[in-house]
Amino acid sequence: MPPSDADVASLLDRVLDLVAARLDPARVADARRRQADMFALRPSDFLPIIPRGDVPETAGLPDFDWARQFHDPAASLYQQLKDHVLPGLAGGGDFVPAVRPDTGVINGMTVLGAAFDVPAHTRPVITRYVPKESLAAFDVPDDVSALGCIPVMLEHARHHRSALAERGLAEHVRVAHADQQGPFDIAAQARGHEIFIDLYEDPAFVHALMEKCAQVYVAISRLSKSVDPAPVAGGAGSYFWMDTGTVRMCDDSGILISADQHRAFAAPTMAKALAAMGGGWMHYCGGMPGFNRKEGLHLHEVYAGIEGCRGLNWTTAGDWLGEMRRLRGLGLCHVGTLHRLDGEPLEACFRRALGVYPDRTGLIFDDPVLRPGEADRAADLWRHLQEDVHA
């Protein structure tokens, strides 16, 4: 039998109690400062690290499927606190606690009219694209709060903010924006695969659509910021803290086009959207170690040329250290991890990562690959090694 609303409320109270017990405001303040320094390319006292630790108190607690989380903000908040916030706090590093209205990646596309479904096994998915004629005729309104799944997104964001505020946690556990896709991702998931043909057959349509998608991105981002009253160009846009911007922008579909096409069609509107929010950082999903896939590497210089882009989160095969060095040379903060070699001691892995950085700028070492028993000492070891490497 699915848990009742009373059961969900009880579970949420339980994890909120655990968050309050583990929260260290001074540590969070240090984490915010260090992360903001990295995005601004300012030297900090330490390069930040964000390990995840074990939380024995949550062992045996139930999970909710994605459909329940979409339709029940309390279930979604409970799941995020249990699976994301508590392990981050337990890691003892530079974790900035935040939650989001977790309505998936569909937000911008549904504003344009894409249909979606909410399955149990995964986040919401687009089920029907928008006809080209409808996209061409669509004008982005000043207020998108009633369109697509945005009412649900706002319901979740306001619920999360209120629940945290009732416990006195809202200043320390912030409500970030939804899983925001960038302009080309919004266009690709609204138009479908035909957009890759449109690039050649109807470039004027693509340019116009990209402008609309940038407007949608900004409109949703501003709605999100209205729920958590941080400056437009500051705060936790998506789990990381900035004072030179505020948003994460995804480009999972953009990595499928060439660098020249990206410069012509995608990068200009990405720059406009980032400028409207004071800047931000980029993410794309690509190849992982062992799969020999390198999608996205051809765009790193393009991303570096986008004004307002402060950092990049990427996953790829190939020369990890070489790419980290290239990003540093391009002036982008690396937001991510380093593949750990088979049998590699933790200290050796940390030294490989730190060897890329001659000073304490340009890296947020997120979710390092840890083996059982290593989480408790990871942050202290990381900082100790910096005293040696950067002596």
N, C-alpha and C positions, 0 to 999 in steps of 0.2 A: 504494500500500500504506500503511495507517495506521501511524503511528510506533509502534515497540515501546516496552515499558516502559523499556528501557535508553535509548532515544532521549529519552523524556520526562524521565528522571532527568538526562540530560546537559543538556538544555535548561533544566531548573530550576536546575541548578548554575550555568549560564552567567548567567541573569538574577539569581540571588542574588549572584554576584560583582559584577555591575553595580550592584546596589542598595548593596552594602557600599562600593563605590568612590565612589558619589555621596552617600551619607548623611552629613549634617553634624549630629551630635547637638545642638550649640548652637543651630542654626537650628530644629531640631524642637522644642527646649525653648521657644524664643521663640514659635513657632507655637502650641504648646499653651496657653501663657499668654495670648496675644492672643485666641485663639478662646474660651477659658474666660471671659475678661473680657467678650466680646461677649454671650454667653448670660446672664451675670450682670448685664448692663447696667452694668458697671464701666468707667470710662475706662481706656484703654490707651495705650501709647506710639504705636501706629499702628493704624488700622483694618486688619485683615488682608486680604490679597489672595492668591488661589490660581490663578495662571496655570499652564498646561501648556506644557512645552517639548518640543522635538524630541530624540529619542534615536537618533542615527545608528547606534549599535552594534546596535540591534535590527532594523534594516532587513533584510528578507529572511527573518527568522525565521518559522517556520510558526505557524498558528493552529489551535486545536482546536474542533470543533463543540460545541454545548451538551450533547449526549448524552455525548460523551467526557468533558467536564468534570464532569458529574454523577457518572459512574461511576468517575472517576479523580481523586482529590484532588490529586495531583501536577500533573496537567494544568491543573486549575482554579487552583492557586496560581501556576503558571508564567504563565498567561494574565493573571491579575490584576496580577502584578508587572510584566509587560511592558506592559500596556495602561493601567494606572492608576497604579501606584506610581512607576515610572521617569519617566513624563512629569511627574508631580507634583513629584518631586524636581528634575527638570531645569528646572522653571519658576522656581526661585529665590525663591519667595514663602513664604507661611505655610502650607505643606502639611504635614499630619500623616499620615504613612504608616500605612496600615492595610489589611488584607485581611479577607475574611469567608468563612464557609461559604456559597458561592454556590449554594444549592439553589433559588433563585427565591422567588416570593411565596407558595408553596403550603403552607408549614410548618404554620401554625395550622389551616387547613382540613382537612389530612390527619389531624391529631389528632382532629378531630371525625368522621372517617370518610369524607371526600371521596376519590374515586379520582382518580389522576393519571397522566399519561403524560410521557415524557421524549423529545421530538422532537429532531432534530439542529439544526433551524434557529432554535430559540428556547429559552428557559428552560422548565422543566417547567410543564405546564398542567393545570388541573382538567378531568377528562373526565366525571365523574358526580357530581351533587350528592347531598346526604344527605337522605333522606325526613324530612318534618317530624316524624313520630312518633319517629324515631330521635334527632333533635336534642332533642326534648322529654324523652326518657328518659335522655339522656346526662348522666353526672356526671363532672366533670373530676377525675381522680385527682391526688394530690399529686405523683406522679412520672409525667411524660409521655414519658420518654426512650425508651420502647420503641414508641411509637405513631406511625403514619403514616410520614412521611419523616424524623422526628427522629433515628433512628439514623444515617442518612446525613449529616444536618447535623452531628451530633456527631463523626462520623468525620472529616469535612472540617476542622472547627475544631481538633480535636486534632492532626491531621496538620500543619496550617499552623503551629500553635504549636510543635510539635516541630521541624519543618524550620527555622523561624526561630531557635529556641533553639540548634540545633546550630551555626549560623553566628554566634552571639552577637548576633543582630538582634532578639530577641524584645522587648526593652525599648524599642526604637525603632520597630519595625513591629508594631503591635498587631493582635490578632485581634478584630474587631468582631463584633456579633451578625448573624444572618442578616437577610435582607430582610423585616423585620417589618411586617406589615400591622396596622392598628388594629382594635379590636373590631368596628366596623361592616363593614370590609372582610372580615374573617374570616367574619362572619355572612353577608354577601352572597355570598361565593364558596362557602360551604358549603351554603347554602339555595338559591342561585340567584335569578333575577329575581322569584320568588314573594315574596321578602321585602318588596318594595315594595307588594305587595297586603296582606301580613300587617300592615303598618303601620296599615292602616285596618280590616281584618277581624279581626285577632287581636293587638291591641297587647300583651296580657299575655304571649303567646308570645315576641314580639320582645324585651320587657324581660328575660325570663328568659334568652333566648338571648344577649343582649348581656352579661349578667353572666357567663355561661359563657365567652364569647369573651374578655372581659377577663382571666379567670383563665388561659385558655390563653396569652394574650399574655405575662402575667407569668411563667408557668411556663417558657416558651421563653426569655424574656429572662434569667431567672436561670440556666438551663442554660448559655446562652452566656457569661454572666459567670463561671461556674465554670471555664471553660477558660482565660480570660485573667484572671489574678488582680489585677484593679483593684478599688477600692471599688465597692460597688453603685451609689452615687450619684456616680460619677466615671469618667473614662476615655473611650476611643473607642468609643462605642456603634455608630456607623455613620459612619466617616470624619471626624467632627468631634469635637473634644475639649471636655469639659465638666468643671466641678467643682460644678455645681448640677443634676446629673442625669446620665443616661447613654444614653438610648435615643432612637431615631428611631421615630416612629409615622406610618404612612401612612393616608390617608383618601381614597383614589381613588374609592371607591364612595360615601362619605359626602357628597361634594360634589354628588351627584345628588338629595339631599333638601333640603327647605326649612330655613331657619334655625330655625323653630319645631319642626319634627320633629327636627332635630339636637339642639336643647337638651333635648328630651323623651327621646329614645331613645339617642343616641350620646354626647353630651358627658359625661353623668354617669359612664359606665363608662370613658371615656377618662381622665377625671380620676382615677378609682380606680387604673387601671393605671399612669399616670404617677406617682402618689403612691407606689406600691409600689416604683418604681425611682428615687425621688428627683427625678423630673422628666425632661424630655426636650424634643425639638423635633418639629414636625409637617412632613409633606410631602404634597403631592397633585399629581397630573398634571392639567393643565388645558389651556387654549388656548395656542397659541404665536403669535408675531407673524405677521401676515398672514392668519390664519385667522378673525379677528374672533370668537373664542370666549372667554368670560369665566367658565367654570365655576369655582366656588369663591370668587369674590370676595364673595358674599353671606354667607360663613361666617367671614370674617376676624375680625369682632368676637366671634363665638362662640368661635373658637379662643383669642382673647385672654382670654376669660373662664374658660377651663379652667385651673384651678390646676395649676401644674407645667409648663405649656407655656411654654418659654423662647424659642422662635423658630419661624420658618415658612419653608419652601422651597416656592416656587410658580412657575408659569409661566403667563402670561396675555397677552392682547392688551390694548389700551386704554392707559390712562394709567399707565405704569410708575412714573414719578416720583411721581405723586400717591398711588399705592398704597404706595410705599415710605415716603412721609411719613405716611400713615395708620397703617402698622404701627409706625412709630416712636412716634407718639402713643399707640398702644394698648399700648406697652411690650413689643413683640415684636422680636427680632432678625431682620433680613432675611438669610436664608441663601440667597444666589443671585447672579444677575448682573443686568445691565441691557441691554436690547436696544440694539444699536448702529445708529445711523442710516446710511443709505446714504451712502458717501463721507465719513463723519465721521472726523476725525483722532482718534487714540487719546487725546491730551491732552484734547480737547474732550469725549469720552465720559467720561473719568475725572472731569473737572470737573463734568459734569452729575450724576454719581453722588454725588460728595463734597458738592455743594451742598445735598443733602437733610439732611446731618448737621452740625449746628453744633458738635459736639464728636466725640470719638473713641469713640463708643459705638453699638451697635445694628446693625452691618453686618459680615457676612463676605462679601466680594466674591469669589464662587467662579466660576471658569472664565470670566473676561471674554472677550468676543469679540475675538480677535486675528487680525490678518492676517499673512501670511508676513513673517518678519523682525522681528516686534514682541515675541516672547516674551522675548528676552534683556534687554530694557530695561523691560518692563512693571512689574515689582515696584519697581525703583528710581524710575521715573517716578511711580508711585502714591504712594510715600512722600514724594518731593520735593514733590508737589503738596499733600499734607496740611500740610506746613510753611507753605505759602502760604495755603491755604484756612482753616486753623485758627490762623493767626498771631494 
